[in-house]
Amino acid sequence: MNLISLRAKGVDPIHSQKAILRGWKLTFNVQHWFRHEGGMGNIARSNNEDDLVEGVVHLCHDDQLASMDAMESFGVAYDRVEVQLETASGIIKAFAYIGMPDYLDNSCLPTRRYLNILLKGARAAELSESYIYNLSSYSLLPEIVYPVFEAPAGNFPIYTSETLAQHKHLTALLGAVFDMSKARPKLKVIEGLFGGKDMTLFHVKRHDTSTGTETLEDVKLGRISKPVQTYLNAYLNEYSQEFSYAGRYLSDPA
């Protein structure tokens, strides 16, 4: 529902409008790759005809579907199905993503960051007040407090955007490079998304406080908020647990 978040995933809609999906329920039971991110949004068929999910339907360029599929881990974490929606312009058919069994965990809870993104999108789209109230009432995952990340001592290589791109098993975040080649099976899918890239700005723009206009220069000069810095530090800690530290990344080599 949140256009800033959607554009961060490489999708810029031609047109967007409110929509209602009847006979389904909203849940947050798709387990994220990293524990601090909690449960991701999902929709599930319901036996109750009164159940519904309010949201936004987007008309998008066909060539952006591949980017959306990649970001939603289509075929791994989410399936893509056709649904029938009610809109102000009538009944339409659209694609929706639903969680796949191996990634479902009904004990999952959304984070404050994630729910804020949904709420901002819901308010911008002017969904019903009752639906927004119910959305804001979900229980939240307690925040995990991480120590400030420190790179391990040692003689590690230095990568630039050019050399990093040559190694699809490596990814960079806030000046640190990590090797994903020995990641657990469920994390293998992100090699195709993060491999050979600096993901700093992607994560910055996925924060609920993002305006979508941040730059790497803002990051380098400390012009990002304390919550965003905390969010990036959480990812550095999670990366260091899931992957191997591989070196330093210089976005603007001398």
CORMORA-V838229 format. One line per field, one symbol per residue. phi: phi as a letter, one per 30 degrees, with the letter a starting at -180 (. if undefined). A space follows every 50 residues. Layout:
phi = ???
This chain:
phi = .cddddddcibbddabadabccibbdbbccdddcddciccdabbdbdcdd dabcabcccbdedcddddeddcheibcbccbcbcccbdcjdbcadbcbdc edcdbdddbddeeddddddddddddhddddddddddcddcdeddccdddb dddkccdcccedddddbdccbcahiccbccdcddedcdddedcceibdce dededcddcdcicdbdddddcicbdeedddddddddddedddbcdblcbc dbdd
